[in-house]
């Protein structure tokens, strides 16, 4: 797992927009205004879209392909050596 899990501009922006949308939708649900609830839902979904677009633009966490075969073999050897 990467050390910056979730600490990227894309993650923060998407989460904040979705949180605001959730708050808007919740507030309008309490006052029984369906249009506001739908607007809050749309804003929440917009947070996911914006976060995804920002990640695609390079502002998100990079994908990790895991260990290479050589790294895995070295890890296994070190692990076996440490436990023998």
PyMOL Python script that loads the backbone (N, CA, C, O; Angstrom):
from pymol import cmd

cmd.read_pdbstr("""\
ATOM      1  N   UNK A   1       0.842  -1.170   0.000  1.00  0.00           N
ATOM      2  CA  UNK A   1       0.000   0.000   0.000  1.00  0.00           C
ATOM      3  C   UNK A   1       0.891   1.237   0.000  1.00  0.00           C
ATOM      4  O   UNK A   1       1.928   1.269   0.663  1.00  0.00           O
ATOM      5  N   UNK A   2       0.496   2.202  -0.712  1.00  0.00           N
ATOM      6  CA  UNK A   2       1.266   3.440  -0.804  1.00  0.00           C
ATOM      7  C   UNK A   2       1.154   4.226   0.499  1.00  0.00           C
ATOM      8  O   UNK A   2       0.172   4.106   1.230  1.00  0.00           O
ATOM      9  N   UNK A   3       2.167   5.025   0.773  1.00  0.00           N
ATOM     10  CA  UNK A   3       2.183   5.807   1.999  1.00  0.00           C
ATOM     11  C   UNK A   3       1.245   7.003   1.930  1.00  0.00           C
ATOM     12  O   UNK A   3       0.880   7.553   2.969  1.00  0.00           O
ATOM     13  N   UNK A   4       0.848   7.417   0.738  1.00  0.00           N
ATOM     14  CA  UNK A   4      -0.010   8.596   0.601  1.00  0.00           C
ATOM     15  C   UNK A   4      -1.448   8.197   0.289  1.00  0.00           C
ATOM     16  O   UNK A   4      -2.150   8.898  -0.439  1.00  0.00           O
ATOM     17  N   UNK A   5      -1.876   7.080   0.838  1.00  0.00           N
ATOM     18  CA  UNK A   5      -3.206   6.555   0.546  1.00  0.00           C
ATOM     19  C   UNK A   5      -4.290   7.599   0.836  1.00  0.00           C
ATOM     20  O   UNK A   5      -4.571   7.908   1.994  1.00  0.00           O
ATOM     21  N   UNK A   6      -4.885   8.131  -0.213  1.00  0.00           N
ATOM     22  CA  UNK A   6      -5.985   9.073  -0.071  1.00  0.00           C
ATOM     23  C   UNK A   6      -5.582  10.518   0.138  1.00  0.00           C
ATOM     24  O   UNK A   6      -6.443  11.394   0.223  1.00  0.00           O
ATOM     25  N   UNK A   7      -4.286  10.784   0.223  1.00  0.00           N
ATOM     26  CA  UNK A   7      -3.832  12.155   0.478  1.00  0.00           C
ATOM     27  C   UNK A   7      -3.413  12.819  -0.827  1.00  0.00           C
ATOM     28  O   UNK A   7      -2.252  13.189  -1.001  1.00  0.00           O
ATOM     29  N   UNK A   8      -4.365  12.964  -1.740  1.00  0.00           N
ATOM     30  CA  UNK A   8      -4.096  13.576  -3.030  1.00  0.00           C
ATOM     31  C   UNK A   8      -5.134  14.660  -3.292  1.00  0.00           C
ATOM     32  O   UNK A   8      -6.216  14.638  -2.706  1.00  0.00           O
ATOM     33  N   UNK A   9      -4.811  15.606  -4.165  1.00  0.00           N
ATOM     34  CA  UNK A   9      -5.813  16.629  -4.491  1.00  0.00           C
ATOM     35  C   UNK A   9      -7.113  16.037  -5.022  1.00  0.00           C
ATOM     36  O   UNK A   9      -8.193  16.539  -4.712  1.00  0.00           O
ATOM     37  N   UNK A  10      -7.020  14.977  -5.818  1.00  0.00           N
ATOM     38  CA  UNK A  10      -8.231  14.360  -6.377  1.00  0.00           C
ATOM     39  C   UNK A  10      -9.098  13.766  -5.270  1.00  0.00           C
ATOM     40  O   UNK A  10     -10.318  13.932  -5.279  1.00  0.00           O
ATOM     41  N   UNK A  11      -8.481  13.082  -4.329  1.00  0.00           N
ATOM     42  CA  UNK A  11      -9.237  12.457  -3.246  1.00  0.00           C
ATOM     43  C   UNK A  11      -9.874  13.505  -2.345  1.00  0.00           C
ATOM     44  O   UNK A  11     -11.043  13.385  -1.980  1.00  0.00           O
ATOM     45  N   UNK A  12      -9.114  14.526  -1.989  1.00  0.00           N
ATOM     46  CA  UNK A  12      -9.654  15.569  -1.117  1.00  0.00           C
ATOM     47  C   UNK A  12     -10.791  16.330  -1.805  1.00  0.00           C
ATOM     48  O   UNK A  12     -11.833  16.570  -1.195  1.00  0.00           O
ATOM     49  N   UNK A  13     -10.599  16.703  -3.045  1.00  0.00           N
ATOM     50  CA  UNK A  13     -11.622  17.469  -3.753  1.00  0.00           C
ATOM     51  C   UNK A  13     -12.901  16.664  -3.926  1.00  0.00           C
ATOM     52  O   UNK A  13     -13.995  17.160  -3.658  1.00  0.00           O
ATOM     53  N   UNK A  14     -12.760  15.425  -4.376  1.00  0.00           N
ATOM     54  CA  UNK A  14     -13.934  14.569  -4.556  1.00  0.00           C
ATOM     55  C   UNK A  14     -14.674  14.328  -3.252  1.00  0.00           C
ATOM     56  O   UNK A  14     -15.904  14.343  -3.220  1.00  0.00           O
ATOM     57  N   UNK A  15     -13.926  14.104  -2.174  1.00  0.00           N
ATOM     58  CA  UNK A  15     -14.546  13.856  -0.871  1.00  0.00           C
ATOM     59  C   UNK A  15     -15.260  15.095  -0.341  1.00  0.00           C
ATOM     60  O   UNK A  15     -16.359  14.987   0.203  1.00  0.00           O
ATOM     61  N   UNK A  16     -14.659  16.251  -0.490  1.00  0.00           N
ATOM     62  CA  UNK A  16     -15.282  17.483   0.008  1.00  0.00           C
ATOM     63  C   UNK A  16     -16.560  17.803  -0.764  1.00  0.00           C
ATOM     64  O   UNK A  16     -17.570  18.178  -0.169  1.00  0.00           O
ATOM     65  N   UNK A  17     -16.516  17.655  -2.082  1.00  0.00           N
ATOM     66  CA  UNK A  17     -17.720  17.915  -2.884  1.00  0.00           C
ATOM     67  C   UNK A  17     -18.820  16.931  -2.506  1.00  0.00           C
ATOM     68  O   UNK A  17     -19.975  17.327  -2.347  1.00  0.00           O
ATOM     69  N   UNK A  18     -18.476  15.656  -2.360  1.00  0.00           N
ATOM     70  CA  UNK A  18     -19.472  14.655  -1.981  1.00  0.00           C
ATOM     71  C   UNK A  18     -20.035  14.927  -0.589  1.00  0.00           C
ATOM     72  O   UNK A  18     -21.229  14.739  -0.359  1.00  0.00           O
ATOM     73  N   UNK A  19     -19.190  15.365   0.339  1.00  0.00           N
ATOM     74  CA  UNK A  19     -19.653  15.690   1.691  1.00  0.00           C
ATOM     75  C   UNK A  19     -20.634  16.859   1.673  1.00  0.00           C
ATOM     76  O   UNK A  19     -21.666  16.820   2.343  1.00  0.00           O
ATOM     77  N   UNK A  20     -20.311  17.890   0.911  1.00  0.00           N
ATOM     78  CA  UNK A  20     -21.218  19.040   0.802  1.00  0.00           C
ATOM     79  C   UNK A  20     -22.546  18.597   0.185  1.00  0.00           C
ATOM     80  O   UNK A  20     -23.613  19.006   0.643  1.00  0.00           O
ATOM     81  N   UNK A  21     -22.479  17.766  -0.846  1.00  0.00           N
ATOM     82  CA  UNK A  21     -23.702  17.259  -1.464  1.00  0.00           C
ATOM     83  C   UNK A  21     -24.545  16.448  -0.490  1.00  0.00           C
ATOM     84  O   UNK A  21     -25.772  16.554  -0.484  1.00  0.00           O
ATOM     85  N   UNK A  22     -23.881  15.634   0.338  1.00  0.00           N
ATOM     86  CA  UNK A  22     -24.597  14.857   1.349  1.00  0.00           C
ATOM     87  C   UNK A  22     -25.276  15.780   2.350  1.00  0.00           C
ATOM     88  O   UNK A  22     -26.428  15.558   2.724  1.00  0.00           O
ATOM     89  N   UNK A  23     -24.565  16.814   2.782  1.00  0.00           N
ATOM     90  CA  UNK A  23     -25.142  17.769   3.742  1.00  0.00           C
ATOM     91  C   UNK A  23     -26.336  18.508   3.134  1.00  0.00           C
ATOM     92  O   UNK A  23     -27.364  18.684   3.789  1.00  0.00           O
ATOM     93  N   UNK A  24     -26.196  18.933   1.896  1.00  0.00           N
ATOM     94  CA  UNK A  24     -27.298  19.631   1.217  1.00  0.00           C
ATOM     95  C   UNK A  24     -28.510  18.707   1.109  1.00  0.00           C
ATOM     96  O   UNK A  24     -29.626  19.096   1.452  1.00  0.00           O
ATOM     97  N   UNK A  25     -28.285  17.490   0.632  1.00  0.00           N
ATOM     98  CA  UNK A  25     -29.393  16.545   0.491  1.00  0.00           C
ATOM     99  C   UNK A  25     -30.059  16.231   1.814  1.00  0.00           C
ATOM    100  O   UNK A  25     -31.283  16.124   1.890  1.00  0.00           O
ATOM    101  N   UNK A  26     -29.250  16.082   2.868  1.00  0.00           N
ATOM    102  CA  UNK A  26     -29.803  15.784   4.193  1.00  0.00           C
ATOM    103  C   UNK A  26     -30.639  16.943   4.721  1.00  0.00           C
ATOM    104  O   UNK A  26     -31.724  16.736   5.263  1.00  0.00           O
ATOM    105  N   UNK A  27     -30.132  18.160   4.562  1.00  0.00           N
ATOM    106  CA  UNK A  27     -30.867  19.327   5.044  1.00  0.00           C
ATOM    107  C   UNK A  27     -32.211  19.466   4.331  1.00  0.00           C
ATOM    108  O   UNK A  27     -33.229  19.746   4.963  1.00  0.00           O
ATOM    109  N   UNK A  28     -32.208  19.271   3.027  1.00  0.00           N
ATOM    110  CA  UNK A  28     -33.464  19.397   2.286  1.00  0.00           C
ATOM    111  C   UNK A  28     -34.407  18.233   2.553  1.00  0.00           C
ATOM    112  O   UNK A  28     -35.620  18.372   2.398  1.00  0.00           O
ATOM    113  N   UNK A  29     -33.866  17.092   2.951  1.00  0.00           N
ATOM    114  CA  UNK A  29     -34.742  15.977   3.303  1.00  0.00           C
ATOM    115  C   UNK A  29     -35.490  16.294   4.597  1.00  0.00           C
ATOM    116  O   UNK A  29     -36.665  15.955   4.738  1.00  0.00           O
ATOM    117  N   UNK A  30     -34.809  16.945   5.539  1.00  0.00           N
ATOM    118  CA  UNK A  30     -35.445  17.300   6.812  1.00  0.00           C
ATOM    119  C   UNK A  30     -36.581  18.293   6.593  1.00  0.00           C
ATOM    120  O   UNK A  30     -37.609  18.215   7.267  1.00  0.00           O
ATOM    121  N   UNK A  31     -36.407  19.224   5.661  1.00  0.00           N
ATOM    122  CA  UNK A  31     -37.464  20.215   5.404  1.00  0.00           C
ATOM    123  C   UNK A  31     -38.409  19.779   4.293  1.00  0.00           C
ATOM    124  O   UNK A  31     -39.220  20.570   3.813  1.00  0.00           O
ATOM    125  N   UNK A  32     -38.301  18.518   3.887  1.00  0.00           N
ATOM    126  CA  UNK A  32     -39.221  17.904   2.922  1.00  0.00           C
ATOM    127  C   UNK A  32     -39.289  18.662   1.599  1.00  0.00           C
ATOM    128  O   UNK A  32     -40.374  18.996   1.123  1.00  0.00           O
ATOM    129  N   UNK A  33     -38.137  18.929   1.016  1.00  0.00           N
ATOM    130  CA  UNK A  33     -38.053  19.587  -0.295  1.00  0.00           C
ATOM    131  C   UNK A  33     -37.353  18.633  -1.270  1.00  0.00           C
ATOM    132  O   UNK A  33     -36.124  18.603  -1.320  1.00  0.00           O
ATOM    133  N   UNK A  34     -38.112  17.862  -2.039  1.00  0.00           N
ATOM    134  CA  UNK A  34     -37.523  16.857  -2.916  1.00  0.00           C
ATOM    135  C   UNK A  34     -36.531  17.422  -3.943  1.00  0.00           C
ATOM    136  O   UNK A  34     -35.558  16.754  -4.294  1.00  0.00           O
ATOM    137  N   UNK A  35     -36.770  18.627  -4.417  1.00  0.00           N
ATOM    138  CA  UNK A  35     -35.844  19.209  -5.398  1.00  0.00           C
ATOM    139  C   UNK A  35     -34.470  19.398  -4.778  1.00  0.00           C
ATOM    140  O   UNK A  35     -33.458  19.142  -5.430  1.00  0.00           O
ATOM    141  N   UNK A  36     -34.419  19.840  -3.535  1.00  0.00           N
ATOM    142  CA  UNK A  36     -33.148  20.016  -2.839  1.00  0.00           C
ATOM    143  C   UNK A  36     -32.458  18.692  -2.567  1.00  0.00           C
ATOM    144  O   UNK A  36     -31.232  18.602  -2.627  1.00  0.00           O
ATOM    145  N   UNK A  37     -33.243  17.662  -2.268  1.00  0.00           N
ATOM    146  CA  UNK A  37     -32.675  16.329  -2.046  1.00  0.00           C
ATOM    147  C   UNK A  37     -32.031  15.833  -3.334  1.00  0.00           C
ATOM    148  O   UNK A  37     -30.928  15.286  -3.313  1.00  0.00           O
ATOM    149  N   UNK A  38     -32.713  16.022  -4.440  1.00  0.00           N
ATOM    150  CA  UNK A  38     -32.166  15.596  -5.736  1.00  0.00           C
ATOM    151  C   UNK A  38     -30.911  16.395  -6.084  1.00  0.00           C
ATOM    152  O   UNK A  38     -29.945  15.847  -6.615  1.00  0.00           O
ATOM    153  N   UNK A  39     -30.933  17.687  -5.781  1.00  0.00           N
ATOM    154  CA  UNK A  39     -29.743  18.514  -6.025  1.00  0.00           C
ATOM    155  C   UNK A  39     -28.565  18.033  -5.172  1.00  0.00           C
ATOM    156  O   UNK A  39     -27.430  17.987  -5.645  1.00  0.00           O
ATOM    157  N   UNK A  40     -28.840  17.678  -3.923  1.00  0.00           N
ATOM    158  CA  UNK A  40     -27.789  17.146  -3.059  1.00  0.00           C
ATOM    159  C   UNK A  40     -27.246  15.836  -3.578  1.00  0.00           C
ATOM    160  O   UNK A  40     -26.039  15.601  -3.525  1.00  0.00           O
ATOM    161  N   UNK A  41     -28.120  14.975  -4.081  1.00  0.00           N
ATOM    162  CA  UNK A  41     -27.691  13.712  -4.670  1.00  0.00           C
ATOM    163  C   UNK A  41     -26.833  13.962  -5.905  1.00  0.00           C
ATOM    164  O   UNK A  41     -25.807  13.308  -6.095  1.00  0.00           O
ATOM    165  N   UNK A  42     -27.247  14.896  -6.735  1.00  0.00           N
ATOM    166  CA  UNK A  42     -26.467  15.229  -7.935  1.00  0.00           C
ATOM    167  C   UNK A  42     -25.097  15.774  -7.555  1.00  0.00           C
ATOM    168  O   UNK A  42     -24.098  15.453  -8.199  1.00  0.00           O
ATOM    169  N   UNK A  43     -25.045  16.589  -6.523  1.00  0.00           N
ATOM    170  CA  UNK A  43     -23.776  17.142  -6.068  1.00  0.00           C
ATOM    171  C   UNK A  43     -22.872  16.042  -5.509  1.00  0.00           C
ATOM    172  O   UNK A  43     -21.661  16.058  -5.732  1.00  0.00           O
ATOM    173  N   UNK A  44     -23.453  15.098  -4.793  1.00  0.00           N
ATOM    174  CA  UNK A  44     -22.683  13.968  -4.266  1.00  0.00           C
ATOM    175  C   UNK A  44     -22.080  13.157  -5.412  1.00  0.00           C
ATOM    176  O   UNK A  44     -20.910  12.779  -5.362  1.00  0.00           O
ATOM    177  N   UNK A  45     -22.872  12.894  -6.431  1.00  0.00           N
ATOM    178  CA  UNK A  45     -22.362  12.151  -7.584  1.00  0.00           C
ATOM    179  C   UNK A  45     -21.321  12.970  -8.355  1.00  0.00           C
ATOM    180  O   UNK A  45     -20.376  12.414  -8.914  1.00  0.00           O
ATOM    181  N   UNK A  46     -21.500  14.278  -8.379  1.00  0.00           N
ATOM    182  CA  UNK A  46     -20.524  15.146  -9.046  1.00  0.00           C
ATOM    183  C   UNK A  46     -19.170  15.055  -8.359  1.00  0.00           C
ATOM    184  O   UNK A  46     -18.137  15.169  -9.018  1.00  0.00           O
ATOM    185  N   UNK A  47     -19.157  14.851  -7.051  1.00  0.00           N
ATOM    186  CA  UNK A  47     -17.902  14.684  -6.327  1.00  0.00           C
ATOM    187  C   UNK A  47     -17.130  13.475  -6.832  1.00  0.00           C
ATOM    188  O   UNK A  47     -15.910  13.529  -6.986  1.00  0.00           O
ATOM    189  N   UNK A  48     -17.841  12.386  -7.089  1.00  0.00           N
ATOM    190  CA  UNK A  48     -17.179  11.190  -7.623  1.00  0.00           C
ATOM    191  C   UNK A  48     -16.649  11.451  -9.029  1.00  0.00           C
ATOM    192  O   UNK A  48     -15.544  11.025  -9.366  1.00  0.00           O
ATOM    193  N   UNK A  49     -17.421  12.140  -9.839  1.00  0.00           N
ATOM    194  CA  UNK A  49     -16.997  12.440 -11.214  1.00  0.00           C
ATOM    195  C   UNK A  49     -15.780  13.362 -11.209  1.00  0.00           C
ATOM    196  O   UNK A  49     -14.810  13.116 -11.926  1.00  0.00           O
ATOM    197  N   UNK A  50     -15.830  14.417 -10.407  1.00  0.00           N
ATOM    198  CA  UNK A  50     -14.714  15.365 -10.348  1.00  0.00           C
ATOM    199  C   UNK A  50     -13.448  14.665  -9.844  1.00  0.00           C
ATOM    200  O   UNK A  50     -12.368  14.854 -10.404  1.00  0.00           O
ATOM    201  N   UNK A  51     -13.581  13.866  -8.799  1.00  0.00           N
ATOM    202  CA  UNK A  51     -12.432  13.119  -8.285  1.00  0.00           C
ATOM    203  C   UNK A  51     -11.847  12.187  -9.337  1.00  0.00           C
ATOM    204  O   UNK A  51     -10.628  12.085  -9.472  1.00  0.00           O
ATOM    205  N   UNK A  52     -12.708  11.511 -10.075  1.00  0.00           N
ATOM    206  CA  UNK A  52     -12.240  10.616 -11.134  1.00  0.00           C
ATOM    207  C   UNK A  52     -11.544  11.355 -12.264  1.00  0.00           C
ATOM    208  O   UNK A  52     -10.523  10.905 -12.783  1.00  0.00           O
ATOM    209  N   UNK A  53     -12.111  12.496 -12.637  1.00  0.00           N
ATOM    210  CA  UNK A  53     -11.485  13.298 -13.698  1.00  0.00           C
ATOM    211  C   UNK A  53     -10.126  13.842 -13.254  1.00  0.00           C
ATOM    212  O   UNK A  53      -9.174  13.868 -14.034  1.00  0.00           O
ATOM    213  N   UNK A  54     -10.048  14.272 -12.003  1.00  0.00           N
ATOM    214  CA  UNK A  54      -8.775  14.781 -11.492  1.00  0.00           C
ATOM    215  C   UNK A  54      -7.728  13.667 -11.425  1.00  0.00           C
ATOM    216  O   UNK A  54      -6.550  13.890 -11.705  1.00  0.00           O
ATOM    217  N   UNK A  55      -8.172  12.475 -11.052  1.00  0.00           N
ATOM    218  CA  UNK A  55      -7.240  11.342 -11.024  1.00  0.00           C
ATOM    219  C   UNK A  55      -6.742  11.031 -12.428  1.00  0.00           C
ATOM    220  O   UNK A  55      -5.559  10.759 -12.636  1.00  0.00           O
ATOM    221  N   UNK A  56      -7.660  11.073 -13.389  1.00  0.00           N
ATOM    222  CA  UNK A  56      -7.273  10.822 -14.781  1.00  0.00           C
ATOM    223  C   UNK A  56      -6.309  11.891 -15.290  1.00  0.00           C
ATOM    224  O   UNK A  56      -5.482  11.621 -16.162  1.00  0.00           O
ATOM    225  N   UNK A  57      -6.415  13.109 -14.744  1.00  0.00           N
ATOM    226  CA  UNK A  57      -5.531  14.203 -15.149  1.00  0.00           C
ATOM    227  C   UNK A  57      -4.174  14.140 -14.441  1.00  0.00           C
ATOM    228  O   UNK A  57      -3.311  14.989 -14.666  1.00  0.00           O
ATOM    229  N   UNK A  58      -3.990  13.128 -13.583  1.00  0.00           N
ATOM    230  CA  UNK A  58      -2.699  12.956 -12.926  1.00  0.00           C
ATOM    231  C   UNK A  58      -2.608  13.542 -11.535  1.00  0.00           C
ATOM    232  O   UNK A  58      -1.514  13.636 -10.979  1.00  0.00           O
ATOM    233  N   UNK A  59      -3.737  13.942 -10.955  1.00  0.00           N
ATOM    234  CA  UNK A  59      -3.711  14.535  -9.620  1.00  0.00           C
ATOM    235  C   UNK A  59      -4.083  13.540  -8.526  1.00  0.00           C
ATOM    236  O   UNK A  59      -4.255  13.919  -7.368  1.00  0.00           O
ATOM    237  N   UNK A  60      -4.206  12.284  -8.892  1.00  0.00           N
ATOM    238  CA  UNK A  60      -4.547  11.253  -7.913  1.00  0.00           C
ATOM    239  C   UNK A  60      -3.362  10.352  -7.632  1.00  0.00           C
ATOM    240  O   UNK A  60      -2.256  10.578  -8.122  1.00  0.00           O
ATOM    241  N   UNK A  61      -3.613   9.332  -6.837  1.00  0.00           N
ATOM    242  CA  UNK A  61      -2.566   8.382  -6.493  1.00  0.00           C
ATOM    243  C   UNK A  61      -2.259   7.492  -7.694  1.00  0.00           C
ATOM    244  O   UNK A  61      -3.163   7.049  -8.401  1.00  0.00           O
ATOM    245  N   UNK A  62      -0.999   7.245  -7.906  1.00  0.00           N
ATOM    246  CA  UNK A  62      -0.580   6.402  -9.023  1.00  0.00           C
ATOM    247  C   UNK A  62      -0.918   4.949  -8.720  1.00  0.00           C
ATOM    248  O   UNK A  62      -0.868   4.524  -7.566  1.00  0.00           O
ATOM    249  N   UNK A  63      -1.258   4.191  -9.748  1.00  0.00           N
ATOM    250  CA  UNK A  63      -1.537   2.773  -9.579  1.00  0.00           C
ATOM    251  C   UNK A  63      -0.231   2.031  -9.320  1.00  0.00           C
ATOM    252  O   UNK A  63       0.801   2.312  -9.929  1.00  0.00           O
ATOM    253  N   UNK A  64      -0.308   1.091  -8.412  1.00  0.00           N
ATOM    254  CA  UNK A  64       0.847   0.259  -8.109  1.00  0.00           C
ATOM    255  C   UNK A  64       0.632  -1.107  -8.746  1.00  0.00           C
ATOM    256  O   UNK A  64      -0.427  -1.714  -8.588  1.00  0.00           O
ATOM    257  N   UNK A  65       1.623  -1.578  -9.454  1.00  0.00           N
ATOM    258  CA  UNK A  65       1.520  -2.893 -10.073  1.00  0.00           C
ATOM    259  C   UNK A  65       2.022  -3.985  -9.152  1.00  0.00           C
ATOM    260  O   UNK A  65       2.111  -5.145  -9.555  1.00  0.00           O
ATOM    261  N   UNK A  66       2.351  -3.630  -7.919  1.00  0.00           N
ATOM    262  CA  UNK A  66       2.859  -4.625  -6.985  1.00  0.00           C
ATOM    263  C   UNK A  66       4.342  -4.839  -7.189  1.00  0.00           C
ATOM    264  O   UNK A  66       5.021  -4.033  -7.824  1.00  0.00           O
ATOM    265  N   UNK A  67       4.838  -5.940  -6.640  1.00  0.00           N
ATOM    266  CA  UNK A  67       6.258  -6.256  -6.744  1.00  0.00           C
ATOM    267  C   UNK A  67       6.561  -6.927  -8.077  1.00  0.00           C
ATOM    268  O   UNK A  67       5.740  -7.662  -8.626  1.00  0.00           O
ATOM    269  N   UNK A  68       7.745  -6.658  -8.573  1.00  0.00           N
ATOM    270  CA  UNK A  68       8.197  -7.384  -9.751  1.00  0.00           C
ATOM    271  C   UNK A  68       8.607  -8.790  -9.317  1.00  0.00           C
ATOM    272  O   UNK A  68       8.744  -9.059  -8.124  1.00  0.00           O
ATOM    273  N   UNK A  69       8.800  -9.670 -10.270  1.00  0.00           N
ATOM    274  CA  UNK A  69       9.191 -11.043  -9.944  1.00  0.00           C
ATOM    275  C   UNK A  69      10.514 -11.068  -9.172  1.00  0.00           C
ATOM    276  O   UNK A  69      10.681 -11.865  -8.250  1.00  0.00           O
ATOM    277  N   UNK A  70      11.442 -10.202  -9.548  1.00  0.00           N
ATOM    278  CA  UNK A  70      12.740 -10.156  -8.871  1.00  0.00           C
ATOM    279  C   UNK A  70      12.587  -9.664  -7.430  1.00  0.00           C
ATOM    280  O   UNK A  70      13.211 -10.195  -6.511  1.00  0.00           O
ATOM    281  N   UNK A  71      11.746  -8.640  -7.252  1.00  0.00           N
ATOM    282  CA  UNK A  71      11.513  -8.125  -5.905  1.00  0.00           C
ATOM    283  C   UNK A  71      10.834  -9.167  -5.028  1.00  0.00           C
ATOM    284  O   UNK A  71      11.163  -9.294  -3.849  1.00  0.00           O
ATOM    285  N   UNK A  72       9.889  -9.914  -5.592  1.00  0.00           N
ATOM    286  CA  UNK A  72       9.200 -10.952  -4.845  1.00  0.00           C
ATOM    287  C   UNK A  72      10.160 -12.059  -4.449  1.00  0.00           C
ATOM    288  O   UNK A  72      10.116 -12.549  -3.321  1.00  0.00           O
ATOM    289  N   UNK A  73      11.023 -12.455  -5.366  1.00  0.00           N
ATOM    290  CA  UNK A  73      11.994 -13.502  -5.066  1.00  0.00           C
ATOM    291  C   UNK A  73      12.963 -13.046  -3.970  1.00  0.00           C
ATOM    292  O   UNK A  73      13.270 -13.817  -3.061  1.00  0.00           O
ATOM    293  N   UNK A  74      13.442 -11.815  -4.046  1.00  0.00           N
ATOM    294  CA  UNK A  74      14.338 -11.282  -3.022  1.00  0.00           C
ATOM    295  C   UNK A  74      13.631 -11.203  -1.675  1.00  0.00           C
ATOM    296  O   UNK A  74      14.238 -11.488  -0.642  1.00  0.00           O
ATOM    297  N   UNK A  75      12.365 -10.824  -1.672  1.00  0.00           N
ATOM    298  CA  UNK A  75      11.600 -10.754  -0.432  1.00  0.00           C
ATOM    299  C   UNK A  75      11.456 -12.139   0.181  1.00  0.00           C
ATOM    300  O   UNK A  75      11.648 -12.309   1.385  1.00  0.00           O
ATOM    301  N   UNK A  76      11.119 -13.131  -0.642  1.00  0.00           N
ATOM    302  CA  UNK A  76      10.962 -14.495  -0.141  1.00  0.00           C
ATOM    303  C   UNK A  76      12.266 -15.035   0.427  1.00  0.00           C
ATOM    304  O   UNK A  76      12.265 -15.699   1.463  1.00  0.00           O
ATOM    305  N   UNK A  77      13.379 -14.754  -0.246  1.00  0.00           N
ATOM    306  CA  UNK A  77      14.675 -15.220   0.236  1.00  0.00           C
ATOM    307  C   UNK A  77      15.029 -14.555   1.559  1.00  0.00           C
ATOM    308  O   UNK A  77      15.504 -15.222   2.477  1.00  0.00           O
ATOM    309  N   UNK A  78      14.806 -13.263   1.667  1.00  0.00           N
ATOM    310  CA  UNK A  78      15.086 -12.551   2.906  1.00  0.00           C
ATOM    311  C   UNK A  78      14.196 -13.043   4.031  1.00  0.00           C
ATOM    312  O   UNK A  78      14.645 -13.163   5.171  1.00  0.00           O
ATOM    313  N   UNK A  79      12.948 -13.328   3.726  1.00  0.00           N
ATOM    314  CA  UNK A  79      12.004 -13.817   4.718  1.00  0.00           C
ATOM    315  C   UNK A  79      12.417 -15.209   5.194  1.00  0.00           C
ATOM    316  O   UNK A  79      12.406 -15.494   6.391  1.00  0.00           O
ATOM    317  N   UNK A  80      12.778 -16.067   4.249  1.00  0.00           N
ATOM    318  CA  UNK A  80      13.208 -17.422   4.610  1.00  0.00           C
ATOM    319  C   UNK A  80      14.486 -17.379   5.431  1.00  0.00           C
ATOM    320  O   UNK A  80      14.634 -18.141   6.386  1.00  0.00           O
ATOM    321  N   UNK A  81      15.409 -16.499   5.073  1.00  0.00           N
ATOM    322  CA  UNK A  81      16.677 -16.373   5.795  1.00  0.00           C
ATOM    323  C   UNK A  81      16.442 -15.881   7.226  1.00  0.00           C
ATOM    324  O   UNK A  81      17.091 -16.348   8.161  1.00  0.00           O
ATOM    325  N   UNK A  82      15.528 -14.953   7.386  1.00  0.00           N
ATOM    326  CA  UNK A  82      15.251 -14.392   8.705  1.00  0.00           C
ATOM    327  C   UNK A  82      14.567 -15.391   9.618  1.00  0.00           C
ATOM    328  O   UNK A  82      14.716 -15.309  10.837  1.00  0.00           O
ATOM    329  N   UNK A  83      13.823 -16.327   9.060  1.00  0.00           N
ATOM    330  CA  UNK A  83      13.079 -17.290   9.868  1.00  0.00           C
ATOM    331  C   UNK A  83      13.713 -18.673   9.906  1.00  0.00           C
ATOM    332  O   UNK A  83      13.067 -19.639  10.314  1.00  0.00           O
ATOM    333  N   UNK A  84      14.965 -18.781   9.488  1.00  0.00           N
ATOM    334  CA  UNK A  84      15.600 -20.105   9.555  1.00  0.00           C
ATOM    335  C   UNK A  84      16.693 -20.141  10.586  1.00  0.00           C
ATOM    336  O   UNK A  84      17.332 -21.176  10.773  1.00  0.00           O
TER     337      UNK A  84
END
""", "prot")
cmd.dss("prot")
cmd.show_as("cartoon", "prot")
cmd.util.cbc("prot")
cmd.orient("prot")
